[in-house]
């Protein structure tokens, strides 16, 4: 007897399995080597407890994870003379206070540049601007 071949159609509900090599899915323009990030996107990350400090050239981000998940009660801005602060109060009766002090710090160095390299000769203590706050 002759063998009977089934002529059933493939169900459209199930996708057809394709036999493609992994190379066909990769973009031909990109190389396998990781590209180096530009200086403006490179950062240094420091962790201090739950606080994370990310430093990029010319800017710094401070993330205070201590407040993560807490329910906010209110935010208050206070200013008086040279004292300025933000209070962030939470429903669990805790708060974070951000004091903004308009001031400057002067750092003074005396150096020798004769060789083309900076060679320190003398360094003075930091000088902080005067405020009415103690």
N, CA, C and O atoms as a printed pandas DataFrame, in Angstrom:
     atom_number atom_name residue_name chain_id  residue_number  x_coord  y_coord  z_coord
0              1         N          UNK        A               1    0.821   -1.174    0.000
1              2        CA          UNK        A               1    0.000    0.000    0.000
2              3         C          UNK        A               1    0.868    1.240    0.000
3              4         O          UNK        A               1    1.987    1.255    0.511
4              5         N          UNK        A               2    0.327    2.241   -0.572
5              6        CA          UNK        A               2    1.048    3.499   -0.650
6              7         C          UNK        A               2    0.857    4.260    0.657
7              8         O          UNK        A               2   -0.207    4.231    1.276
8              9         N          UNK        A               3    1.909    4.929    1.045
9             10        CA          UNK        A               3    1.822    5.733    2.268
10            11         C          UNK        A               3    0.973    6.958    2.008
11            12         O          UNK        A               3    1.055    7.574    0.946
12            13         N          UNK        A               4    0.159    7.304    2.984
13            14        CA          UNK        A               4   -0.708    8.470    2.851
14            15         C          UNK        A               4    0.001    9.654    3.499
15            16         O          UNK        A               4    0.362    9.597    4.675
16            17         N          UNK        A               5    0.198   10.711    2.748
17            18        CA          UNK        A               5    0.830   11.909    3.287
18            19         C          UNK        A               5   -0.235   12.878    3.729
19            20         O          UNK        A               5   -1.228   13.091    3.032
20            21         N          UNK        A               6   -0.030   13.454    4.870
21            22        CA          UNK        A               6   -0.982   14.408    5.418
22            23         C          UNK        A               6   -0.793   15.746    4.725
23            24         O          UNK        A               6    0.339   16.176    4.505
24            25         N          UNK        A               7   -1.880   16.401    4.383
25            26        CA          UNK        A               7   -1.810   17.706    3.726
26            27         C          UNK        A               7   -2.466   18.762    4.601
27            28         O          UNK        A               7   -3.133   19.671    4.106
28            29         N          UNK        A               8   -2.269   18.629    5.908
29            30        CA          UNK        A               8   -2.846   19.619    6.821
30            31         C          UNK        A               8   -2.091   20.937    6.726
31            32         O          UNK        A               8   -0.876   20.945    6.529
32            33         N          UNK        A               9   -2.799   22.043    6.864
33            34        CA          UNK        A               9   -2.140   23.349    6.849
34            35         C          UNK        A               9   -1.615   23.669    8.243
35            36         O          UNK        A               9   -2.132   23.163    9.239
36            37         N          UNK        A              10   -0.599   24.501    8.309
37            38        CA          UNK        A              10    0.002   24.908    9.573
38            39         C          UNK        A              10   -0.904   25.955   10.203
39            40         O          UNK        A              10   -1.368   26.871    9.525
40            41         N          UNK        A              11   -1.155   25.819   11.497
41            42        CA          UNK        A              11   -2.000   26.764   12.219
42            43         C          UNK        A              11   -1.352   28.151   12.228
43            44         O          UNK        A              11   -0.155   28.280   12.485
44            45         N          UNK        A              12   -2.143   29.176   11.949
45            46        CA          UNK        A              12   -1.619   30.550   11.958
46            47         C          UNK        A              12   -1.438   31.082   13.367
47            48         O          UNK        A              12   -0.781   32.103   13.568
48            49         N          UNK        A              13   -2.021   30.393   14.352
49            50        CA          UNK        A              13   -1.901   30.841   15.738
50            51         C          UNK        A              13   -0.494   30.595   16.262
51            52         O          UNK        A              13   -0.063   31.248   17.212
52            53         N          UNK        A              14    0.215   29.670   15.658
53            54        CA          UNK        A              14    1.572   29.381   16.092
54            55         C          UNK        A              14    2.546   29.919   15.052
55            56         O          UNK        A              14    2.430   29.604   13.868
56            57         N          UNK        A              15    3.508   30.731   15.490
57            58        CA          UNK        A              15    4.464   31.294   14.529
58            59         C          UNK        A              15    5.371   30.214   13.970
59            60         O          UNK        A              15    5.689   29.230   14.638
60            61         N          UNK        A              16    5.775   30.422   12.734
61            62        CA          UNK        A              16    6.714   29.506   12.098
62            63         C          UNK        A              16    8.095   29.694   12.674
63            64         O          UNK        A              16    8.528   30.822   12.909
64            65         N          UNK        A              17    8.776   28.619   12.899
65            66        CA          UNK        A              17   10.149   28.697   13.394
66            67         C          UNK        A              17   11.058   29.022   12.222
67            68         O          UNK        A              17   11.046   28.321   11.210
68            69         N          UNK        A              18   11.841   30.072   12.353
69            70        CA          UNK        A              18   12.776   30.471   11.304
70            71         C          UNK        A              18   14.171   30.044   11.701
71            72         O          UNK        A              18   14.539   30.136   12.872
72            73         N          UNK        A              19   14.914   29.602   10.788
73            74        CA          UNK        A              19   16.291   29.188   11.019
74            75         C          UNK        A              19   17.208   30.304   10.514
75            76         O          UNK        A              19   17.668   30.266    9.373
76            77         N          UNK        A              20   17.473   31.302   11.373
77            78        CA          UNK        A              20   18.371   32.399   11.007
78            79         C          UNK        A              20   19.599   32.330   11.894
79            80         O          UNK        A              20   19.524   31.918   13.052
80            81         N          UNK        A              21   20.697   32.726   11.354
81            82        CA          UNK        A              21   21.901   32.794   12.184
82            83         C          UNK        A              21   21.845   34.069   13.008
83            84         O          UNK        A              21   21.146   35.019   12.656
84            85         N          UNK        A              22   22.581   34.080   14.100
85            86        CA          UNK        A              22   22.615   35.244   14.983
86            87         C          UNK        A              22   23.191   36.461   14.278
87            88         O          UNK        A              22   22.858   37.593   14.630
88            89         N          UNK        A              23   24.048   36.246   13.290
89            90        CA          UNK        A              23   24.685   37.355   12.584
90            91         C          UNK        A              23   23.662   38.184   11.806
91            92         O          UNK        A              23   23.858   39.389   11.648
92            93         N          UNK        A              24   22.579   37.579   11.316
93            94        CA          UNK        A              24   21.585   38.303   10.533
94            95         C          UNK        A              24   20.815   39.308   11.379
95            96         O          UNK        A              24   20.275   40.270   10.834
96            97         N          UNK        A              25   20.747   39.115   12.698
97            98        CA          UNK        A              25   19.993   40.014   13.571
98            99         C          UNK        A              25   20.816   41.213   14.033
99           100         O          UNK        A              25   20.248   42.183   14.536
100          101         N          UNK        A              26   22.103   41.172   13.881
101          102        CA          UNK        A              26   22.952   42.272   14.320
102          103         C          UNK        A              26   23.048   43.327   13.242
103          104         O          UNK        A              26   23.022   43.027   12.049
104          105         N          UNK        A              27   23.158   44.551   13.675
105          106        CA          UNK        A              27   23.328   45.649   12.733
106          107         C          UNK        A              27   24.744   45.597   12.164
107          108         O          UNK        A              27   25.700   45.468   12.929
108          109         N          UNK        A              28   24.901   45.693   10.875
109          110        CA          UNK        A              28   26.252   45.619   10.295
110          111         C          UNK        A              28   27.097   46.840   10.620
111          112         O          UNK        A              28   28.320   46.782   10.490
112          113         N          UNK        A              29   26.476   47.960   11.045
113          114        CA          UNK        A              29   27.213   49.192   11.317
114          115         C          UNK        A              29   27.939   49.149   12.655
115          116         O          UNK        A              29   29.005   49.749   12.794
116          117         N          UNK        A              30   27.378   48.447   13.650
117          118        CA          UNK        A              30   27.962   48.442   14.986
118          119         C          UNK        A              30   29.024   47.362   15.102
119          120         O          UNK        A              30   28.849   46.234   14.642
120          121         N          UNK        A              31   30.120   47.737   15.725
121          122        CA          UNK        A              31   31.163   46.752   15.966
122          123         C          UNK        A              31   30.908   46.092   17.314
123          124         O          UNK        A              31   30.125   46.591   18.122
124          125         N          UNK        A              32   31.571   44.976   17.548
125          126        CA          UNK        A              32   31.400   44.261   18.804
126          127         C          UNK        A              32   32.063   44.996   19.957
127          128         O          UNK        A              32   31.659   44.819   21.106
128          129         N          UNK        A              33   33.064   45.811   19.683
129          130        CA          UNK        A              33   33.788   46.538   20.708
130          131         C          UNK        A              33   32.913   47.670   21.256
131          132         O          UNK        A              33   32.285   48.403   20.492
132          133         N          UNK        A              34   32.878   47.807   22.588
133          134        CA          UNK        A              34   32.089   48.874   23.202
134          135         C          UNK        A              34   32.705   50.228   22.898
135          136         O          UNK        A              34   33.916   50.419   23.005
136          137         N          UNK        A              35   31.849   51.158   22.521
137          138        CA          UNK        A              35   32.333   52.499   22.227
138          139         C          UNK        A              35   32.560   53.243   23.535
139          140         O          UNK        A              35   31.807   53.070   24.493
140          141         N          UNK        A              36   33.590   54.063   23.572
141          142        CA          UNK        A              36   33.940   54.839   24.764
142          143         C          UNK        A              36   32.991   56.027   24.887
143          144         O          UNK        A              36   32.724   56.727   23.910
144          145         N          UNK        A              37   32.485   56.244   26.104
145          146        CA          UNK        A              37   31.585   57.370   26.354
146          147         C          UNK        A              37   32.348   58.680   26.280
147          148         O          UNK        A              37   33.520   58.725   26.654
148          149         N          UNK        A              38   31.712   59.758   25.802
149          150        CA          UNK        A              38   32.377   61.059   25.824
150          151         C          UNK        A              38   32.577   61.515   27.272
151          152         O          UNK        A              38   31.847   61.091   28.168
152          153         N          UNK        A              39   33.572   62.382   27.495
153          154        CA          UNK        A              39   33.888   62.856   28.843
154          155         C          UNK        A              39   32.674   63.435   29.556
155          156         O          UNK        A              39   32.528   63.261   30.765
156          157         N          UNK        A              40   31.793   64.128   28.816
157          158        CA          UNK        A              40   30.639   64.773   29.440
158          159         C          UNK        A              40   29.634   63.770   30.009
159          160         O          UNK        A              40   28.794   64.140   30.829
160          161         N          UNK        A              41   29.710   62.492   29.581
161          162        CA          UNK        A              41   28.773   61.474   30.061
162          163         C          UNK        A              41   29.395   60.523   31.080
163          164         O          UNK        A              41   28.683   59.710   31.670
164          165         N          UNK        A              42   30.704   60.607   31.299
165          166        CA          UNK        A              42   31.364   59.741   32.279
166          167         C          UNK        A              42   31.191   60.326   33.665
167          168         O          UNK        A              42   31.298   61.538   33.850
168          169         N          UNK        A              43   30.923   59.470   34.643
169          170        CA          UNK        A              43   30.729   59.963   35.998
170          171         C          UNK        A              43   31.516   59.140   36.998
171          172         O          UNK        A              43   31.929   58.013   36.727
172          173         N          UNK        A              44   31.710   59.744   38.173
173          174        CA          UNK        A              44   32.289   59.070   39.318
174          175         C          UNK        A              44   31.166   58.932   40.332
175          176         O          UNK        A              44   30.492   59.914   40.642
176          177         N          UNK        A              45   30.953   57.733   40.853
177          178        CA          UNK        A              45   29.859   57.495   41.799
178          179         C          UNK        A              45   30.447   57.195   43.168
179          180         O          UNK        A              45   31.328   56.346   43.304
180          181         N          UNK        A              46   29.946   57.910   44.197
181          182        CA          UNK        A              46   30.349   57.702   45.579
182          183         C          UNK        A              46   29.108   57.397   46.389
183          184         O          UNK        A              46   28.082   58.056   46.218
184          185         N          UNK        A              47   29.179   56.400   47.277
185          186        CA          UNK        A              47   28.053   56.073   48.149
186          187         C          UNK        A              47   28.446   56.402   49.575
187          188         O          UNK        A              47   29.516   56.010   50.040
188          189         N          UNK        A              48   27.573   57.126   50.269
189          190        CA          UNK        A              48   27.740   57.439   51.692
190          191         C          UNK        A              48   26.465   57.009   52.387
191          192         O          UNK        A              48   25.496   57.766   52.447
192          193         N          UNK        A              49   26.465   55.801   52.909
193          194        CA          UNK        A              49   25.232   55.245   53.470
194          195         C          UNK        A              49   24.247   55.037   52.341
195          196         O          UNK        A              49   24.570   54.388   51.346
196          197         N          UNK        A              50   23.044   55.583   52.483
197          198        CA          UNK        A              50   22.040   55.470   51.429
198          199         C          UNK        A              50   22.136   56.603   50.414
199          200         O          UNK        A              50   21.434   56.588   49.402
200          201         N          UNK        A              51   22.993   57.581   50.672
201          202        CA          UNK        A              51   23.148   58.726   49.770
202          203         C          UNK        A              51   24.134   58.385   48.658
203          204         O          UNK        A              51   25.214   57.854   48.917
204          205         N          UNK        A              52   23.756   58.692   47.423
205          206        CA          UNK        A              52   24.610   58.453   46.264
206          207         C          UNK        A              52   24.980   59.796   45.650
207          208         O          UNK        A              52   24.115   60.640   45.415
208          209         N          UNK        A              53   26.273   59.987   45.391
209          210        CA          UNK        A              53   26.762   61.214   44.766
210          211         C          UNK        A              53   27.357   60.834   43.421
211          212         O          UNK        A              53   28.299   60.045   43.346
212          213         N          UNK        A              54   26.789   61.413   42.342
213          214        CA          UNK        A              54   27.293   61.179   40.985
214          215         C          UNK        A              54   27.919   62.470   40.491
215          216         O          UNK        A              54   27.257   63.506   40.423
216          217         N          UNK        A              55   29.202   62.401   40.146
217          218        CA          UNK        A              55   29.928   63.585   39.686
218          219         C          UNK        A              55   30.238   63.461   38.199
219          220         O          UNK        A              55   30.877   62.506   37.759
220          221         N          UNK        A              56   29.778   64.431   37.449
221          222        CA          UNK        A              56   30.082   64.574   36.035
222          223         C          UNK        A              56   30.924   65.835   35.888
223          224         O          UNK        A              56   30.925   66.669   36.792
224          225         N          UNK        A              57   31.636   66.000   34.784
225          226        CA          UNK        A              57   32.386   67.239   34.595
226          227         C          UNK        A              57   31.462   68.461   34.654
227          228         O          UNK        A              57   30.558   68.596   33.830
228          229         N          UNK        A              58   31.687   69.336   35.612
229          230        CA          UNK        A              58   30.923   70.569   35.736
230          231         C          UNK        A              58   29.596   70.464   36.461
231          232         O          UNK        A              58   28.889   71.465   36.576
232          233         N          UNK        A              59   29.226   69.274   36.962
233          234        CA          UNK        A              59   27.954   69.153   37.682
234          235         C          UNK        A              59   27.993   67.945   38.622
235          236         O          UNK        A              59   28.723   66.981   38.392
236          237         N          UNK        A              60   27.194   68.023   39.676
237          238        CA          UNK        A              60   27.138   66.966   40.680
238          239         C          UNK        A              60   25.688   66.721   41.058
239          240         O          UNK        A              60   24.910   67.663   41.212
240          241         N          UNK        A              61   25.324   65.442   41.207
241          242        CA          UNK        A              61   23.975   65.056   41.614
242          243         C          UNK        A              61   24.055   64.315   42.949
243          244         O          UNK        A              61   24.861   63.397   43.103
244          245         N          UNK        A              62   23.228   64.711   43.906
245          246        CA          UNK        A              62   23.137   64.035   45.200
246          247         C          UNK        A              62   21.756   63.393   45.289
247          248         O          UNK        A              62   20.742   64.080   45.162
248          249         N          UNK        A              63   21.713   62.074   45.507
249          250        CA          UNK        A              63   20.435   61.374   45.660
250          251         C          UNK        A              63   20.327   60.897   47.104
251          252         O          UNK        A              63   21.168   60.138   47.588
252          253         N          UNK        A              64   19.275   61.357   47.782
253          254        CA          UNK        A              64   19.049   61.034   49.183
254          255         C          UNK        A              64   18.026   59.910   49.273
255          256         O          UNK        A              64   16.828   60.167   49.394
256          257         N          UNK        A              65   18.494   58.662   49.215
257          258        CA          UNK        A              65   17.600   57.505   49.226
258          259         C          UNK        A              65   16.964   57.290   50.601
259          260         O          UNK        A              65   16.058   56.467   50.734
260          261         N          UNK        A              66   17.423   58.015   51.622
261          262        CA          UNK        A              66   16.804   57.918   52.946
262          263         C          UNK        A              66   15.327   58.301   52.881
263          264         O          UNK        A              66   14.537   57.847   53.710
264          265         N          UNK        A              67   14.945   59.123   51.915
265          266        CA          UNK        A              67   13.559   59.581   51.781
266          267         C          UNK        A              67   12.734   58.675   50.873
267          268         O          UNK        A              67   11.527   58.879   50.742
268          269         N          UNK        A              68   13.351   57.688   50.249
269          270        CA          UNK        A              68   12.648   56.834   49.295
270          271         C          UNK        A              68   11.528   56.063   49.978
271          272         O          UNK        A              68   11.737   55.419   51.007
272          273         N          UNK        A              69   10.337   56.136   49.394
273          274        CA          UNK        A              69    9.182   55.396   49.891
274          275         C          UNK        A              69    8.432   56.080   51.016
275          276         O          UNK        A              69    7.366   55.612   51.414
276          277         N          UNK        A              70    8.961   57.175   51.538
277          278        CA          UNK        A              70    8.278   57.876   52.634
278          279         C          UNK        A              70    7.133   58.719   52.076
279          280         O          UNK        A              70    7.223   59.258   50.973
280          281         N          UNK        A              71    6.058   58.826   52.854
281          282        CA          UNK        A              71    4.914   59.644   52.471
282          283         C          UNK        A              71    5.203   61.097   52.844
283          284         O          UNK        A              71    5.568   61.394   53.981
284          285         N          UNK        A              72    5.039   61.983   51.888
285          286        CA          UNK        A              72    5.324   63.397   52.078
286          287         C          UNK        A              72    4.188   64.081   52.834
287          288         O          UNK        A              72    3.017   63.893   52.505
288          289         N          UNK        A              73    4.537   64.877   53.848
289          290        CA          UNK        A              73    3.544   65.674   54.572
290          291         C          UNK        A              73    3.494   67.078   53.953
291          292         O          UNK        A              73    2.431   67.535   53.534
292          293         N          UNK        A              74    4.656   67.766   53.897
293          294        CA          UNK        A              74    4.703   69.090   53.272
294          295         C          UNK        A              74    6.146   69.466   52.960
295          296         O          UNK        A              74    7.089   68.864   53.476
296          297         N          UNK        A              75    6.300   70.487   52.094
297          298        CA          UNK        A              75    7.591   71.103   51.803
298          299         C          UNK        A              75    7.453   72.572   52.136
299          300         O          UNK        A              75    6.484   73.219   51.738
300          301         N          UNK        A              76    8.421   73.097   52.864
301          302        CA          UNK        A              76    8.365   74.494   53.279
302          303         C          UNK        A              76    9.692   75.166   52.954
303          304         O          UNK        A              76   10.756   74.596   53.194
304          305         N          UNK        A              77    9.629   76.385   52.406
305          306        CA          UNK        A              77   10.825   77.187   52.157
306          307         C          UNK        A              77   10.829   78.320   53.155
307          308         O          UNK        A              77    9.825   79.014   53.319
308          309         N          UNK        A              78   11.965   78.515   53.830
309          310        CA          UNK        A              78   12.097   79.557   54.840
310          311         C          UNK        A              78   13.268   80.441   54.455
311          312         O          UNK        A              78   14.314   79.946   54.036
312          313         N          UNK        A              79   13.094   81.756   54.596
313          314        CA          UNK        A              79   14.195   82.678   54.337
314          315         C          UNK        A              79   14.152   83.819   55.341
315          316         O          UNK        A              79   13.085   84.349   55.653
316          317         N          UNK        A              80   15.338   84.196   55.847
317          318        CA          UNK        A              80   15.451   85.299   56.790
318          319         C          UNK        A              80   16.900   85.782   56.747
319          320         O          UNK        A              80   17.821   85.018   57.036
320          321         N          UNK        A              81   17.099   87.036   56.390
321          322        CA          UNK        A              81   18.459   87.562   56.316
322          323         C          UNK        A              81   19.311   86.713   55.400
323          324         O          UNK        A              81   19.056   86.623   54.199
324          325         N          UNK        A              82   20.334   86.085   55.979
325          326        CA          UNK        A              82   21.215   85.216   55.199
326          327         C          UNK        A              82   20.941   83.739   55.454
327          328         O          UNK        A              82   21.750   82.892   55.077
328          329         N          UNK        A              83   19.810   83.413   56.088
329          330        CA          UNK        A              83   19.464   82.014   56.340
330          331         C          UNK        A              83   18.326   81.604   55.421
331          332         O          UNK        A              83   17.240   82.180   55.471
332          333         N          UNK        A              84   18.576   80.618   54.590
333          334        CA          UNK        A              84   17.585   80.129   53.641
334          335         C          UNK        A              84   17.574   78.610   53.728
335          336         O          UNK        A              84   18.633   77.982   53.728
336          337         N          UNK        A              85   16.374   78.007   53.803
337          338        CA          UNK        A              85   16.326   76.546   53.857
338          339         C          UNK        A              85   15.014   76.007   53.304
339          340         O          UNK        A              85   13.991   76.690   53.283
340          341         N          UNK        A              86   15.083   74.760   52.860
341          342        CA          UNK        A              86   13.916   73.976   52.464
342          343         C          UNK        A              86   13.750   72.895   53.518
343          344         O          UNK        A              86   14.713   72.204   53.854
344          345         N          UNK        A              87   12.552   72.742   54.040
345          346        CA          UNK        A              87   12.227   71.638   54.934
346          347         C          UNK        A              87   11.303   70.692   54.180
347          348         O          UNK        A              87   10.279   71.111   53.640
348          349         N          UNK        A              88   11.668   69.421   54.145
349          350        CA          UNK        A              88   10.842   68.395   53.534
350          351         C          UNK        A              88   10.378   67.501   54.681
351          352         O          UNK        A              88   11.161   66.724   55.227
352          353         N          UNK        A              89    9.103   67.616   55.041
353          354        CA          UNK        A              89    8.558   66.874   56.186
354          355         C          UNK        A              89    7.767   65.665   55.703
355          356         O          UNK        A              89    7.040   65.729   54.712
356          357         N          UNK        A              90    7.928   64.566   56.425
357          358        CA          UNK        A              90    7.256   63.322   56.074
358          359         C          UNK        A              90    6.192   62.995   57.114
359          360         O          UNK        A              90    6.228   63.498   58.237
360          361         N          UNK        A              91    5.246   62.145   56.725
361          362        CA          UNK        A              91    4.138   61.788   57.617
362          363         C          UNK        A              91    4.587   61.013   58.840
363          364         O          UNK        A              91    3.865   60.982   59.836
364          365         N          UNK        A              92    5.769   60.375   58.799
365          366        CA          UNK        A              92    6.252   59.632   59.972
366          367         C          UNK        A              92    6.968   60.538   60.969
367          368         O          UNK        A              92    7.694   60.064   61.843
368          369         N          UNK        A              93    6.757   61.846   60.830
369          370        CA          UNK        A              93    7.309   62.886   61.716
370          371         C          UNK        A              93    8.836   62.987   61.634
371          372         O          UNK        A              93    9.488   63.366   62.607
372          373         N          UNK        A              94    9.405   62.645   60.466
373          374        CA          UNK        A              94   10.814   62.899   60.203
374          375         C          UNK        A              94   10.887   63.994   59.143
375          376         O          UNK        A              94    9.899   64.280   58.466
376          377         N          UNK        A              95   12.049   64.599   59.005
377          378        CA          UNK        A              95   12.191   65.694   58.035
378          379         C          UNK        A              95   13.627   65.764   57.541
379          380         O          UNK        A              95   14.564   65.366   58.234
380          381         N          UNK        A              96   13.779   66.280   56.319
381          382        CA          UNK        A              96   15.091   66.600   55.770
382          383         C          UNK        A              96   15.130   68.105   55.577
383          384         O          UNK        A              96   14.177   68.708   55.083
384          385         N          UNK        A              97   16.243   68.702   55.973
385          386        CA          UNK        A              97   16.389   70.144   55.844
386          387         C          UNK        A              97   17.576   70.436   54.940
387          388         O          UNK        A              97   18.666   69.897   55.135
388          389         N          UNK        A              98   17.355   71.295   53.948
389          390        CA          UNK        A              98   18.399   71.714   53.014
390          391         C          UNK        A              98   18.662   73.196   53.246
391          392         O          UNK        A              98   17.843   74.042   52.888
392          393         N          UNK        A              99   19.806   73.507   53.845
393          394        CA          UNK        A              99   20.182   74.891   54.132
394          395         C          UNK        A              99   21.024   75.404   52.977
395          396         O          UNK        A              99   22.002   74.775   52.575
396          397         N          UNK        A             100   20.629   76.562   52.448
397          398        CA          UNK        A             100   21.337   77.188   51.330
398          399         C          UNK        A             100   22.050   78.412   51.884
399          400         O          UNK        A             100   21.420   79.345   52.383
400          401         N          UNK        A             101   23.364   78.391   51.789
401          402        CA          UNK        A             101   24.145   79.490   52.332
402          403         C          UNK        A             101   24.873   80.194   51.200
403          404         O          UNK        A             101   25.803   79.638   50.617
404          405         N          UNK        A             102   24.454   81.422   50.884
405          406        CA          UNK        A             102   25.156   82.146   49.821
406          407         C          UNK        A             102   26.525   82.588   50.336
407          408         O          UNK        A             102   26.636   83.524   51.129
408          409         N          UNK        A             103   27.549   81.904   49.875
409          410        CA          UNK        A             103   28.882   82.200   50.390
410          411         C          UNK        A             103   29.935   81.779   49.374
411          412         O          UNK        A             103   29.619   81.281   48.294
412          413         N          UNK        A             104   31.164   81.986   49.738
413          414        CA          UNK        A             104   32.260   81.537   48.896
414          415         C          UNK        A             104   33.382   81.010   49.787
415          416         O          UNK        A             104   33.452   81.316   50.977
416          417         N          UNK        A             105   34.242   80.223   49.186
417          418        CA          UNK        A             105   35.454   79.747   49.842
418          419         C          UNK        A             105   36.611   80.073   48.916
419          420         O          UNK        A             105   36.583   79.736   47.732
420          421         N          UNK        A             106   37.620   80.724   49.454
421          422        CA          UNK        A             106   38.795   81.108   48.682
422          423         C          UNK        A             106   39.937   80.158   49.020
423          424         O          UNK        A             106   40.315   80.008   50.182
424          425         N          UNK        A             107   40.473   79.524   47.997
425          426        CA          UNK        A             107   41.609   78.625   48.170
426          427         C          UNK        A             107   42.806   79.270   47.505
427          428         O          UNK        A             107   42.759   79.598   46.319
428          429         N          UNK        A             108   43.894   79.459   48.268
429          430        CA          UNK        A             108   45.055   80.174   47.753
430          431         C          UNK        A             108   46.271   79.262   47.753
431          432         O          UNK        A             108   46.630   78.676   48.774
432          433         N          UNK        A             109   46.895   79.154   46.590
433          434        CA          UNK        A             109   48.113   78.361   46.424
434          435         C          UNK        A             109   49.164   79.237   45.751
435          436         O          UNK        A             109   48.837   80.128   44.966
436          437         N          UNK        A             110   50.429   78.973   46.067
437          438        CA          UNK        A             110   51.559   79.612   45.396
438          439         C          UNK        A             110   52.365   78.480   44.780
439          440         O          UNK        A             110   52.750   77.539   45.474
440          441         N          UNK        A             111   52.627   78.567   43.455
441          442        CA          UNK        A             111   53.255   77.438   42.774
442          443         C          UNK        A             111   54.312   77.888   41.784
443          444         O          UNK        A             111   54.330   79.040   41.350
444          445         N          UNK        A             112   55.185   76.969   41.438
445          446        CA          UNK        A             112   56.246   77.184   40.460
446          447         C          UNK        A             112   55.850   76.468   39.166
447          448         O          UNK        A             112   55.523   75.281   39.176
448          449         N          UNK        A             113   55.885   77.213   38.043
449          450        CA          UNK        A             113   55.539   76.655   36.734
450          451         C          UNK        A             113   56.751   76.630   35.795
451          452         O          UNK        A             113   56.586   76.423   34.592
452          453         N          UNK        A             114   57.957   76.835   36.319
453          454        CA          UNK        A             114   59.150   76.942   35.475
454          455         C          UNK        A             114   59.379   75.713   34.613
455          456         O          UNK        A             114   59.830   75.837   33.474
456          457         N          UNK        A             115   59.082   74.545   35.127
457          458        CA          UNK        A             115   59.308   73.305   34.371
458          459         C          UNK        A             115   58.134   72.966   33.463
459          460         O          UNK        A             115   58.197   72.003   32.698
460          461         N          UNK        A             116   57.079   73.740   33.541
461          462        CA          UNK        A             116   55.872   73.452   32.773
462          463         C          UNK        A             116   54.866   72.646   33.569
463          464         O          UNK        A             116   53.722   72.481   33.147
464          465         N          UNK        A             117   55.286   72.144   34.716
465          466        CA          UNK        A             117   54.397   71.416   35.617
466          467         C          UNK        A             117   54.168   72.243   36.867
467          468         O          UNK        A             117   55.039   72.995   37.304
468          469         N          UNK        A             118   52.975   72.090   37.436
469          470        CA          UNK        A             118   52.638   72.797   38.662
470          471         C          UNK        A             118   53.377   72.163   39.831
471          472         O          UNK        A             118   53.196   70.978   40.113
472          473         N          UNK        A             119   54.215   72.952   40.519
473          474        CA          UNK        A             119   54.936   72.469   41.696
474          475         C          UNK        A             119   54.578   73.392   42.859
475          476         O          UNK        A             119   54.963   74.561   42.864
476          477         N          UNK        A             120   53.835   72.866   43.853
477          478        CA          UNK        A             120   53.390   73.737   44.944
478          479         C          UNK        A             120   54.551   74.221   45.806
479          480         O          UNK        A             120   55.482   73.475   46.110
480          481         N          UNK        A             121   54.467   75.487   46.188
481          482        CA          UNK        A             121   55.462   76.079   47.083
482          483         C          UNK        A             121   54.816   76.347   48.445
483          484         O          UNK        A             121   55.387   76.023   49.487
484          485         N          UNK        A             122   53.616   76.943   48.424
485          486        CA          UNK        A             122   52.928   77.254   49.672
486          487         C          UNK        A             122   51.426   77.177   49.458
487          488         O          UNK        A             122   50.917   77.478   48.378
488          489         N          UNK        A             123   50.725   76.763   50.517
489          490        CA          UNK        A             123   49.267   76.688   50.487
490          491         C          UNK        A             123   48.749   77.331   51.769
491          492         O          UNK        A             123   49.224   77.016   52.860
492          493         N          UNK        A             124   47.780   78.227   51.640
493          494        CA          UNK        A             124   47.195   78.899   52.786
494          495         C          UNK        A             124   45.911   78.196   53.223
495          496         O          UNK        A             124   45.313   77.465   52.434
496          497         N          UNK        A             125   45.481   78.406   54.465
497          498        CA          UNK        A             125   44.202   77.824   54.908
498          499         C          UNK        A             125   43.044   78.415   54.100
499          500         O          UNK        A             125   43.134   79.533   53.592
500          501         N          UNK        A             126   41.965   77.655   53.990
501          502        CA          UNK        A             126   40.783   78.132   53.262
502          503         C          UNK        A             126   40.208   79.366   53.949
503          504         O          UNK        A             126   40.198   79.458   55.177
504          505         N          UNK        A             127   39.730   80.312   53.147
505          506        CA          UNK        A             127   39.085   81.519   53.660
506          507         C          UNK        A             127   37.617   81.442   53.265
507          508         O          UNK        A             127   37.293   81.373   52.079
508          509         N          UNK        A             128   36.729   81.454   54.257
509          510        CA          UNK        A             128   35.287   81.369   54.011
510          511         C          UNK        A             128   34.669   82.749   54.133
511          512         O          UNK        A             128   35.111   83.558   54.948
512          513         N          UNK        A             129   33.640   83.028   53.323
513          514        CA          UNK        A             129   32.956   84.313   53.429
514          515         C          UNK        A             129   32.269   84.414   54.779
515          516         O          UNK        A             129   31.903   83.404   55.380
516          517         N          UNK        A             130   32.103   85.613   55.237
517          518        CA          UNK        A             130   31.475   85.839   56.539
518          519         C          UNK        A             130   29.967   85.911   56.390
519          520         O          UNK        A             130   29.460   86.535   55.458
520          521         N          UNK        A             131   29.250   85.277   57.300
521          522        CA          UNK        A             131   27.794   85.357   57.337
522          523         C          UNK        A             131   27.397   85.688   58.766
523          524         O          UNK        A             131   28.222   85.609   59.677
524          525         N          UNK        A             132   26.147   86.055   58.964
525          526        CA          UNK        A             132   25.653   86.344   60.310
526          527         C          UNK        A             132   25.286   85.064   61.049
527          528         O          UNK        A             132   24.986   85.098   62.242
528          529         N          UNK        A             133   25.308   83.945   60.351
529          530        CA          UNK        A             133   24.946   82.650   60.935
530          531         C          UNK        A             133   26.124   82.065   61.689
531          532         O          UNK        A             133   27.261   82.186   61.232
532          533         N          UNK        A             134   25.887   81.435   62.828
533          534        CA          UNK        A             134   26.970   80.828   63.619
534          535         C          UNK        A             134   26.819   79.354   63.705
535          536         O          UNK        A             134   27.640   78.685   64.332
